[in-house]
């Protein structure tokens, strides 16, 4: 039976303790060293150091063999990296480690094949999670990679969010100078150049998410720091810029950063950008882009993306104390804000920032937002048009961003800085929250994910070293929630 990486590493740590302990023995006792004793101890130190170096060499070799791809190897291999890898243990030493920071910014799901992809930010390759079929069902997901072209692989924060359509993965440029286009059948990677005007004023965090038009011929990317909407024609594979009509808003400033987040398709055939710092809502269709609704000013980080339910888009409150609702069942859209009723368990102040970043629709049809910097979960009752909080979830910051609805009727929230998976019961009856697992203390561990065809949830690593897999129970969960019916593991 081969010796595991974790056992070897423990041996290394033990050898350091033994050598260091011996080298200080004379000082501990307080006895002066004689000349021959000093020579003997010096010799032992050299031998101990040699043994330590030999074991460290074995550790490094074994560590490198555990990497998903050689592009994740950062030289020189440091003890801090190995220490971090030790926090992502698996039952077997599976070669799926992914060291590094900000590797992926979001995930994308292929509904045709069930494959899940990580959108590469600092990563030099595309993470692929492929379903493995046996006897007509998926038994598990197998990680692999698609390499990026060398001319762009080393660029930082390349893409943010992605869309899979008709066998292609499209990734939205953040700092990159091109749109990523991947043929998922052949693994051919194309880089679609941005318009020349963009290169003249290249900015970081250019676009934040995007949406596809109803005819499935174009993706419209939402400007965060960019001054225009980016249109990606997925038929011709050409890019162009779309001007934003701000005629009705003389105070609108398109040069400010962090303008809109998320590209959410409405029932009216338009795509909507949610105002983060922008003064109004962004509405896009094949005829152009324009601002609509009230003017909110530029001073706050109001809402952070949103979700469309029954034709109405509900925006996640970041700094705002209301939920923004855009009803696209009518034209022009009806826009309103819903107040939030905060329950007694909350310890948040009115000026709390980064309250809820992301959310998911529960099995009951309502929307649930995991606590980011807020201490409680937010629930939007879409039928009653009311918003309320429940379930104390802790005081730390940036705990969870987004979540996925599982087959047991619970939403499992994606841990950023949080050291647990937040489970929210959304079936009929009492809403209950539960903290599961004991996760590493890394910041920004996972971002984005998908439910696989095996019914399990897969979270994409940002700073985490492995994919996080959640196996929920196969039947609908009842309250009070059990403590032992969910499996949490690293892939």
C-alpha positions in Angstrom: 0.0 0.0 0.0 1.6 3.4 -1.0 2.4 5.9 1.7 0.0 8.8 1.7 1.0 12.4 1.2 -0.4 13.3 4.5 1.5 10.6 6.4 4.8 11.7 4.7 4.1 15.3 5.7 3.5 14.4 9.3 6.9 12.6 9.3 8.5 15.7 8.0 7.0 17.8 10.8 8.1 15.2 13.4 11.7 15.2 12.0 11.8 19.0 12.5 10.7 18.7 16.1 13.2 16.0 16.9 16.2 17.8 15.3 15.3 21.2 16.8 14.7 19.6 20.2 18.1 17.9 20.2 19.9 21.0 19.1 18.7 23.0 22.0 19.1 20.2 24.6 22.3 21.7 26.1 20.8 25.1 26.6 17.7 23.6 28.2 19.9 21.7 30.8 22.1 24.7 31.2 25.4 22.7 31.0 28.3 24.1 29.0 29.2 22.0 25.9 32.7 20.4 25.7 34.6 20.7 22.4 34.1 17.0 21.4 30.4 17.3 22.4 30.0 20.4 20.3 31.6 18.6 17.3 29.3 15.6 17.8 26.2 17.8 18.1 27.2 19.7 15.0 27.6 16.4 13.1 24.1 15.3 14.3 22.7 18.6 13.2 24.1 18.2 9.7 22.7 14.6 9.6 19.3 15.8 10.8 19.3 18.6 8.3 20.1 16.1 5.5 17.3 13.8 6.6 15.0 16.7 6.8 15.9 17.8 3.2 15.5 14.3 1.9 12.0 14.0 3.4 11.1 17.5 2.1 12.2 16.4 -1.3 9.9 13.3 -1.1 7.1 15.5 0.1 7.5 17.9 -2.8 7.6 15.1 -5.3 4.5 13.6 -3.8 2.8 17.0 -3.6 3.5 17.6 -7.3 2.0 14.2 -8.2 -1.2 15.3 -6.6 -1.8 18.3 -8.8 -4.7 18.2 -11.2 -2.4 19.8 -13.9 1.2 20.9 -14.0 0.0 24.5 -14.6 -1.0 24.7 -11.0 2.6 24.1 -9.9 4.1 27.3 -8.4 7.9 27.2 -8.0 9.6 27.1 -5.6 7.2 24.8 -3.7 6.8 26.5 -0.3 5.9 25.0 3.0 2.9 27.4 3.3 1.5 25.9 0.1 1.9 22.3 1.4 0.4 23.3 4.7 -2.6 24.6 2.8 -2.9 21.4 0.8 -3.0 19.5 4.1 -6.3 21.2 4.9 -7.9 19.6 1.8 -7.6 15.9 2.6 -9.4 13.2 0.7 -10.0 9.5 1.5 -7.5 8.6 -1.2 -4.7 10.8 -2.5 -6.7 11.9 -5.6 -4.5 14.0 -8.0 -7.0 16.9 -8.1 -5.2 19.6 -6.1 -5.3 23.1 -7.4 -3.1 25.5 -5.4 -3.1 29.2 -6.2 -5.3 32.3 -5.6 -8.4 33.5 -7.5 -8.2 30.6 -9.9 -11.8 30.7 -11.0 -14.6 33.4 -10.9 -17.8 31.5 -11.3 -18.9 28.3 -13.0 -20.9 27.3 -16.0 -23.2 24.2 -16.6 -23.8 22.3 -19.8 -27.4 21.1 -19.7 -26.8 18.8 -22.6 -23.9 16.8 -21.2 -24.2 17.6 -17.5 -20.6 18.8 -17.5 -19.5 21.6 -15.1 -16.8 24.2 -15.9 -14.8 26.7 -13.9 -14.4 30.1 -15.5 -10.6 30.8 -15.4 -9.4 34.0 -13.7 -5.8 33.4 -12.7 -5.9 29.8 -13.7 -3.9 28.8 -16.8 -6.5 26.2 -17.8 -10.2 25.6 -17.8 -11.5 23.3 -15.1 -13.8 20.6 -16.4 -15.9 18.3 -14.3 -17.2 15.5 -16.5 -19.9 13.0 -15.5 -19.0 9.4 -15.5 -21.8 7.1 -16.6 -22.4 3.5 -15.6 -25.5 1.4 -16.2 -27.5 4.4 -17.3 -26.7 6.7 -14.4 -23.9 9.0 -13.3 -21.7 7.5 -10.6 -19.4 10.5 -10.0 -17.7 13.5 -11.7 -14.1 13.3 -13.0 -12.0 16.5 -13.0 -9.8 17.4 -16.0 -8.5 20.6 -17.7 -8.4 22.3 -21.1 -5.2 24.3 -21.5 -5.4 28.0 -22.4 -3.2 29.5 -25.2 0.2 30.7 -23.9 -0.4 34.3 -25.0 -3.2 34.7 -22.4 -2.6 32.0 -19.8 -0.5 34.2 -17.5 -2.9 37.1 -17.5 -4.6 37.8 -14.2 -8.3 38.0 -13.6 -9.0 37.0 -17.2 -12.7 36.2 -17.2 -15.7 36.5 -14.8 -18.8 34.3 -15.3 -19.6 32.1 -18.3 -22.4 30.7 -20.4 -22.6 27.3 -22.1 -24.7 27.1 -25.3 -24.9 24.7 -28.2 -21.6 23.0 -27.3 -19.6 26.1 -26.6 -18.3 27.7 -23.5 -18.3 31.5 -23.6 -16.5 33.5 -20.8 -17.1 37.2 -20.1 -13.8 39.3 -20.2 -12.9 40.9 -16.9 -9.3 41.9 -17.4 -8.8 39.9 -20.5 -8.5 41.5 -24.0 -10.6 38.8 -25.6 -13.8 36.8 -25.1 -13.1 33.1 -24.4 -14.8 30.7 -26.8 -14.3 26.9 -26.3 -15.6 24.1 -28.5 -16.4 21.6 -25.8 -16.4 18.6 -28.1 -13.0 19.2 -29.6 -11.5 21.3 -26.8 -10.4 23.9 -29.4 -9.9 27.3 -27.7 -10.5 30.6 -29.5 -9.9 34.1 -28.3 -12.3 36.6 -29.8 -10.6 40.0 -29.9 -12.4 43.0 -28.3 -13.1 46.1 -30.4 -10.2 48.4 -30.9 -11.8 51.1 -28.8 -11.5 48.9 -25.8 -7.7 48.5 -26.2 -7.3 52.2 -26.1 -8.9 52.5 -22.6 -8.2 49.0 -21.2 -9.6 48.8 -17.6 -9.7 46.0 -15.0 -13.1 44.5 -14.1 -14.6 45.6 -17.5 -17.8 43.5 -17.6 -19.5 41.6 -14.8 -21.7 38.8 -16.1 -23.9 38.7 -19.2 -27.1 37.4 -20.7 -28.3 35.8 -24.0 -30.9 37.3 -26.2 -34.2 35.4 -26.9 -33.0 34.3 -30.4 -29.8 32.8 -28.9 -27.7 34.6 -31.3 -25.8 37.1 -29.1 -24.5 37.5 -25.5 -24.7 41.0 -24.0 -22.0 41.6 -21.3 -22.9 44.0 -18.4 -20.5 46.9 -18.0 -19.0 47.2 -14.5 -16.0 49.5 -15.2 -16.4 49.6 -19.0 -18.4 52.4 -20.5 -20.3 50.3 -23.1 -22.2 47.1 -23.3 -20.2 44.4 -25.0 -22.1 42.4 -27.6 -20.7 38.9 -28.6 -22.3 37.6 -31.8 -22.1 33.8 -31.2 -22.9 33.1 -34.9 -20.2 35.2 -36.5 -17.9 35.1 -33.4 -17.5 38.9 -33.6 -17.5 41.5 -30.8 -18.9 45.0 -30.8 -19.7 47.8 -28.4 -23.2 49.1 -27.7 -23.7 52.7 -26.6 -25.9 53.3 -23.5 -28.6 55.9 -23.9 -28.6 58.1 -20.8 -30.6 61.0 -22.3 -33.2 60.9 -19.6 -30.6 61.0 -16.9 -28.4 64.1 -17.1 -26.6 63.3 -13.9 -25.7 59.8 -15.0 -21.9 59.2 -15.0 -20.7 56.2 -17.0 -17.1 56.7 -16.0 -17.6 55.5 -12.4 -16.5 51.9 -11.5 -18.8 49.1 -10.4 -21.8 50.3 -12.3 -23.9 47.2 -12.9 -23.7 43.5 -11.9 -25.4 40.5 -13.5 -27.1 40.0 -16.8 -30.7 38.8 -16.1 -33.2 37.9 -18.8 -36.6 39.3 -18.3 -39.9 38.0 -19.7 -40.0 41.0 -22.1 -37.0 39.8 -24.1 -34.7 42.3 -22.5 -31.6 41.7 -20.4 -31.2 43.8 -17.3 -28.1 45.0 -15.5 -28.7 45.6 -11.8 -27.5 48.9 -10.4 -24.6 48.4 -8.0 -23.2 52.0 -8.1 -24.9 53.1 -11.3 -27.7 55.6 -11.0 -30.4 53.6 -12.8 -31.3 50.1 -14.1 -29.7 49.0 -17.4 -32.0 47.6 -20.1 -30.6 45.9 -23.2 -32.2 44.3 -26.3 -31.2 43.8 -29.9 -32.1 47.4 -30.7 -29.7 49.0 -28.1 -29.1 49.8 -24.4 -30.7 52.4 -22.2 -31.3 53.3 -18.6 -34.7 52.9 -17.1 -36.5 53.5 -13.8 -35.8 56.0 -11.0 -32.4 57.7 -10.5 -30.7 56.2 -7.4 -27.6 58.4 -7.3 -24.0 57.1 -7.4 -23.1 57.0 -3.7 -24.0 53.5 -2.6 -23.4 49.9 -3.6 -27.1 49.2 -3.8 -27.9 45.8 -5.3 -25.7 42.9 -6.3 -27.2 40.9 -9.2 -30.6 39.2 -9.0 -33.0 36.4 -9.9 -36.0 36.3 -12.2 -39.1 34.5 -10.9 -42.4 34.6 -12.9 -41.2 37.5 -15.0 -40.1 39.7 -12.1 -36.5 40.3 -11.3 -35.6 40.5 -7.6 -32.2 42.2 -6.9 -30.0 41.1 -4.0 -29.6 43.9 -1.4 -25.9 44.7 -0.8 -25.9 48.1 0.9 -29.5 48.9 0.2 -32.2 48.3 2.8 -34.8 47.2 0.3 -35.2 44.6 -2.4 -35.4 46.1 -5.9 -38.2 44.5 -8.0 -38.3 44.8 -11.8 -41.6 43.4 -13.2 -40.9 42.6 -16.9 -44.4 41.2 -17.5 -45.4 44.7 -18.6 -43.8 47.2 -20.9 -42.3 49.4 -19.8 -41.3 47.4 -16.7 -42.9 48.2 -13.4 -40.2 49.0 -10.8 -40.6 49.1 -7.1 -38.7 48.5 -3.8 -39.8 46.1 -1.1 -39.0 46.9 2.6 -37.2 44.2 4.6 -38.7 43.1 7.9 -35.8 42.2 10.2 -36.5 39.7 12.9 -35.2 39.8 16.5 -32.3 37.4 16.0 -30.5 39.9 13.8 -27.6 41.9 15.3 -27.1 44.0 12.1 -27.3 47.8 12.1 -29.3 49.6 9.5 -26.2 50.8 7.7 -24.9 47.2 7.4 -23.0 46.7 4.2 -22.6 43.7 1.9 -25.6 42.1 3.5 -26.7 39.5 0.9 -24.7 38.8 -2.3 -26.5 36.1 -4.3 -29.4 33.8 -3.7 -31.5 30.9 -5.0 -35.1 29.9 -5.5 -36.4 27.4 -2.9 -38.6 24.4 -3.5 -41.5 26.5 -2.3 -40.9 29.1 -5.1 -39.6 31.8 -2.7 -36.1 33.4 -2.9 -33.5 32.8 -0.2 -30.4 34.9 0.2 -27.5 33.5 2.3 -25.9 35.8 4.8 -22.8 37.4 3.5 -21.8 40.1 6.0 -25.4 40.1 7.5 -26.0 37.8 10.4 -29.3 36.4 9.1 -30.9 34.9 6.0 -33.2 36.9 3.8 -36.4 35.4 2.4 -38.5 37.0 -0.3 -42.1 35.7 -0.5 -42.9 36.2 -4.2 -46.6 35.7 -3.8 -47.1 38.0 -0.8 -44.4 40.4 -2.0 -42.9 40.6 1.4 -39.3 40.3 2.6 -38.2 39.1 6.0 -35.1 37.6 7.8 -34.7 34.5 9.9 -32.0 32.1 11.2 -29.0 33.5 12.9 -25.9 32.5 10.8 -23.0 34.2 12.6 -21.2 37.5 12.8 -18.2 37.0 10.5 -17.9 38.8 7.1 -18.2 37.4 3.6 -19.5 34.1 4.8 -21.4 32.8 1.8 -22.2 34.1 -1.7 -24.9 32.3 -3.6 -26.4 28.9 -3.2 -27.9 25.9 -5.0 -31.2 24.1 -4.5 -30.8 20.4 -3.9 -33.1 17.4 -4.3 -33.9 17.4 -0.5 -35.6 20.8 -0.8 -32.7 22.6 0.9 -30.4 25.3 -0.5 -26.7 24.8 0.2 -24.8 28.0 0.3 -21.3 28.4 -1.2 -18.7 29.2 1.4 -16.5 32.2 0.7 -14.8 33.0 4.1 -17.3 30.8 5.9 -16.0 27.7 7.6 -19.2 25.8 7.2 -21.8 25.0 4.5 -25.0 26.9 5.2 -28.1 24.7 4.7 -31.5 26.4 4.4 -34.7 24.3 4.6 -37.2 25.7 2.0 -40.0 23.1 1.9 -43.4 23.8 3.3 -43.4 24.6 7.0 -40.8 26.1 9.2 -37.6 27.5 7.6 -34.6 26.2 9.4 -30.9 26.9 9.0 -28.0 24.5 9.7 -24.2 24.9 9.7 -22.5 21.8 8.2 -18.8 20.7 8.0 -15.6 22.1 9.3 -13.8 23.8 6.4 -10.4 25.5 6.0 -10.1 29.1 7.2 -9.0 30.4 3.7 -10.7 33.5 2.4 -12.8 33.3 -0.8 -12.6 29.5 -1.0 -15.3 28.8 -3.6 -17.2 30.8 -6.1 -20.0 29.4 -8.2 -21.1 25.9 -8.8 -23.7 23.6 -10.2 -25.9 20.6 -9.4 -24.6 17.5 -11.2 -26.6 14.8 -12.9 -25.8 12.6 -9.9 -27.8 14.9 -7.6 -24.7 16.1 -5.9 -23.5 19.8 -5.7 -20.1 20.9 -6.9 -18.6 24.2 -5.8 -15.8 25.7 -8.0 -12.6 26.7 -6.2 -11.5 30.3 -6.1 -8.8 30.1 -3.4 -9.7 26.7 -2.2 -7.5 23.8 -3.3 -10.1 21.3 -4.4 -13.7 21.2 -5.7 -16.1 20.9 -2.8 -18.8 18.2 -3.2 -22.1 18.0 -1.3 -24.2 14.9 -1.3 -27.7 15.6 0.0 -30.2 13.0 1.0 -32.3 11.6 -1.8 -35.6 12.4 -0.2 -37.2 15.6 0.9 -35.7 16.8 4.2 -38.0 17.3 7.2 -37.6 19.6 10.2 -35.9 19.5 12.5 -33.0 18.9 10.1 -30.8 15.8 10.8 -27.1 16.2 11.6 -25.9 13.1 9.7 -27.8 13.0 6.4 -25.4 15.2 4.3 -21.9 14.2 3.1 -19.4 17.0 2.6 -16.0 16.1 0.9 -13.3 17.3 -1.3 -12.9 15.9 -4.8 
